[in-house]
Structures are given as C-alpha cells and as structure tokens.
Amino acid sequence: MKLFTCLLLLCVTPVCLAVEVQQGKQYAGGAYVESSQAGIGLSVPMGWKGAWPTGTEVFMLESRALKATIFMTFEQVDDAGIRALMSNPVPLDTLTRLVPKSPVRMTGKVYTAQYTVDGAPELSAYITARAIRPALAVAFIAMSADASTVAEVERIALKLATNLKVNTPATPPATTKAPTQNGGDLWSDYFKGRYIAHYFSGSGYTEEQHLWLCSDGRFLYKSGSGGYSPSGASGAYGSRGKGYWAATGSTNGEGQLILQFGAGSVSETHTPDADTSSTGEGGERWVYHVLLEKKLYLDGKQWLRGRNEICD
C-alpha cells in the first residue's frame, strides 16, 4: 500500500502543546499521536507501544503480550478503491503478500477483511480501512503470531480505525520542481538529498538496505541481515560503503541510479562462534533501474523514502 510520510505530533492529553516526533522514538500505551500534515490522530492502545521507525513512512504499533504488530498506512484511493485493494492479494514486499480468506465487510464507515500470509502459515493477518477524505484512505494492517489472540488483535485494529480522529490537514509548504522537456522531473533532481531504504522479513530472516544520496553527488550505503534456523543457529551480516552517485532519465518513465563506489566496502559477519570482517577491492559500480508509480521501485523492489539526517 501507498505509504505516506507523516509529520507526527505527540500529546499526553487531547489538549496540549504538540511536540514533533523523532524517528526511532517509542510511545507508550495511552499516548495521543497526531499528524498535522495528514490531519489524523489516534491513541496508542494500552499495553502497546507505538513508533515511527527510522527511515520508514509507516507508523507501527506492537504488543509483545499479544504477539502482534499493526502497521498504519495511507493509500490514495476512494471507497471503491479500498474494496478493490482489499479484495485482492496485498503485497507487503517482493516476497510476502496477504491473501484474502474472507470477503470485504463494512462496519459503519470501516472496511474489514481477514487474510492468510503466503509462506508463513503460522501468521494471520487482518486489514481494516476507511476513507478519511476524497481519494485518501487509511489502513491498519494487523499481523498476529498467536491464534489465541487473533480476535483481540482484530478488535483493537477495528477500534483504531473507527475512533481515528480526522482533522483538516495543515497546508504543506510550496515546493519548486525542475521541469523537463517531457513533463517529468529529472531523476538527478529527485534523488538529491534523498534517504531511501528497503526492508524485508520472513521465516526468521530479516534484511535491510539504507542509501543516503547527498546533494553534492556523494552517497553512503549500509546494509544488514540476520536470522535464525529451527535448530537455534543464528547470525548477522552487515556491509557499508561510500562513493559517488548519478542518475539518468526523468520520473515520468524508467531511469537509472548509478552508484560508483570509491574505497572498498567493509563487510562484517557475526555468529555465536566467531566475528569476521573483510574489505572489498573498491571501484564497484551498481546500476539500478528506477521507477516511480506512486511508490519508488529499484530493480522492481519497493524502497521507502524518509528524512535524510546524514547529509543535505
């Protein structure tokens, strides 16, 4: 689903001075979280924790007691679009998708449906969504790992959607874009000062990639992965590098993002038995095919856009 970058604000009571949230900060149950840009607000359920993970465009709620996670996302669709999206498989990333196991139902102004998770039969999923203004909807995607708590998790997700406070959104500041002859924006302008990230998790394995694209042409890259096997074995791998980037084409079509590494990238592996580190020869050249269709895709994989806190 389309993820919408929110300016989140926190209040300890419904009437208070809002404080701009920082990525990576957690909010305890009972905290009131508000987005002036999106024009919405909600209370974190008691016993849950809320957070805006660094480098993402999604607000996440987690309950360890219920073994469940709820993701709040936005989609630029109307009521008919909500039904269409929820009636079909919902891709979470290139390898994971939710498959409908119930018809879409309507409860008041809220749509609901239950799902299975491809490749993870131990998980169940539930989506509840509602339109909050013309051509804009909010969805709560609940993932449960304990069959005994599924009903409670679904009840909480439905309550979040039903009780969501909807306000008039703040007017974002005007921005100036550099036009091209064919009507799109240059990819080279689009990527200036950007921070983008790709995440994947499933079957005990997690993977993440981070890319900071500085306006002066430099880039910083960092990746990490880890997991465990049914036997209990675990390990972690990470790498990092830097160099210069370039981009070709315009955003109304497919383009290229080119990363030219300078000094060799550093790779590290950590296991319970040993830690190792190695350095590449340097000079690697990576070329991504990039596409912008509401979401940003690099080589067919969705990447999220966030705030660049490393460089301008």
C-alpha positions, 0 to 999 in steps of 0.5 A: 500500500501507498505509504505516506510520510507523516509529520507526527505530533505527540500529546499526553492529553487531547489538549496540549502543546504538540511536540514533533516526533523523532524517528526511532522514538517509542510511545507508550500505551495511552499516548495521543499521536497526531499528524498535522500534515495528514490531519489524523490522530489516534491513541496508542492502545494500552499495553502497546507501544507505538513508533515511527521507525527510522527511515520508514513512512509507516507508523507501527504499533506492537504488543509483545503480550499479544504477539502482534504488530499493526502497521498504519498506512495511507493509500490514495484511493476512494471507497471503491478503491479500498474494496478493490485493494482489499479484495485482492492479494496485498503485497507487503514486499517482493516476497510476502503478500496477504491473501484474502480468506474472507470477503470485504465487510463494512462496519459503519464507515470501516472496511474489514477483511481477514487474510492468510500470509503466503509462506508463513502459515503460522501468521494471520493477518487482518486489514481494516480501512476507511476513507478519511477524505476524497481519494485518501484512505487509511489502513491498519494492517494487523499481523498476529503470531498467536491464534489465541489472540487473533480476535483481540488483535482484530478488535483493537485494529477495528477500534483504531480505525473507527475512533481515528480522529480526522482533522483538516490537514495543515497546508504543506509548504510550496515546493519548486520542481525542475521541469523537463522537456517531457513533463517529468522531473529529472531523476538527478533532481529527485534523488538529491538529498534523498534517504531511501531504504528497503526492508524485508522479513520472513521465516526468521530472516530479516534484511535491510538496505539504507542509501543516503544520496547527498546533494553534492553527488556523494552517497553512503550505503549500509546494509544488514541481515540476520536470522535464525534456523529451527535448530537455534543457529543464528547470525548477522551480516552487515556491509557499508560503503561510500562513493559517488552517485548519478542518475539518468532519465526523468520520473515520468518513465524508467531511469537509472541510479548509478552508484560508483563506489570509491574505497572498498566496502567493509563487510562484517559477519557475526555468529555465536562462534566467531566475528569476521570482517573483510574489505572489498577491492573498491571501484564497484559500480551498481546500476539500478533501474528506477521507477516511480508509480506512486511508490519508488521501485529499484530493480522492481523492489519497493524502497521507502523514502524518509528524512535524510539526517546524514547529509543535505 
